[in-house]
Amino acid sequence: MDSSEAVYKGLKSAGIDFIVSVPCVNLGKILEIIDEDKEIIHVPVTREEEGIGICAGAYFGGKKTAILMQNSGLGNCVNALGSLYQLYSLPLVMIMSHRGTEGEPIVGQVPMGKDTPKVLDAMDLKYFNPKNSDNAKEIISNSWETSIKEKVPISILLDINYW
Amino acid sequence: MKRFDAIKDIMGYIKEEIVVCNIGFPSRELYQIKDRAKNFYMLGSMGLASSIGLGLAISKDNSNNNKDNINNINNLNSDKVDSNKGNEKIIVFDGDGSVLMNMGSLVTIFNQNPKNFILIVFDNGCYGSTGNQCTYAQNIDLLEIAKSIGFENCYNYVEINFEDILNKKQENSIFIHCKILPGNADSPIIDLNPDEIKNRFLKAIK
């Protein structure tokens, strides 16, 4: 199974029907597939924090929500993850292209790449590191349910080598 | 007119609409003026009231989906809004400092353009909840910014009949600029916890 297709199939199987995104080159194919899917509302956003604000509203409106972004965007979301999501116990699936990991050609990605798991740890936010397509599909399939049950956002970090 | 009087004025017209309210004194004043389950008091995440409202509006905007449903057919002969449950308009109470913090939101709202969404920006030119420090909004015109983004329906609050706009079927998302004087009312802290605010809100808007 193709790595992008695995993420898409996982999202579908989780019932995700509302996605916001800030692109990453590694997410390009998934974004194209999502745009073809009439059952999913896709809202490109200007900044990741704005995106998870929109997801909170969409959840209030009955949607199952996810954000697709680069891990750099996690830094833009930190306050909202705390003072909106943790405060009101809101669910969200966060699919992150984890740049700055092994094989990263761009030096600017490295610091936040290293910090990303530590930021999630500091906020007590659960995350998964699937290493192959089958693993990713299975984890993402269960992510919304886990997020609802645990009343916190669930992150899926997809390293450079995942793709 | 200060923010308290502006909110009081607007709440005089609100019936079934959903209200998403900005952090700090705006929420406290709204809570004192007219608490209701259909108010969402945003206690943190400064800047995101317009985004939360937008997400809610998109997910409830029937005109946006492909299934041309019975509601649309029923509305053909009527200029009035169908305010039945599930079709309520979403009204956001925002502030100038908060809009400056999340200005990209205006661009996303314009592009998504849900037809059930009204953004009201109370502009007192200062960060009212933190001691009235000046914002840069004093030196710019947020209404002109909304116009330049492309909003076709953007208004100065004092020049419109808000009740007419509220009750009319919308063709676009609406931006309303409400210039006010600085100053907070002596409104108490909201004595609902976040779960209470969320749960009664979810139940009321279901």
Interface residues (C-beta under 8 A of the other chain):
Chain A: F18 K38 I41 V43 P44 V45 T46 R47 E49 E50 G51 G53 I54 C55 A56 G57 A58 Y59 F60 G61 G62 K63 T65 N79 A80 G82 S83 L84 L87 Y88 S89 L90
Chain B: V20 F40 M42 L43 G44 S45 M46 G47 L48 S50 S51 I52 G53 L54 G55 L56 A57 I58 S59 K60 N64 N66 N102 G104 S105 V107 T108 Q112 P194 D195 I197 K198 F201 L202 I205 K206
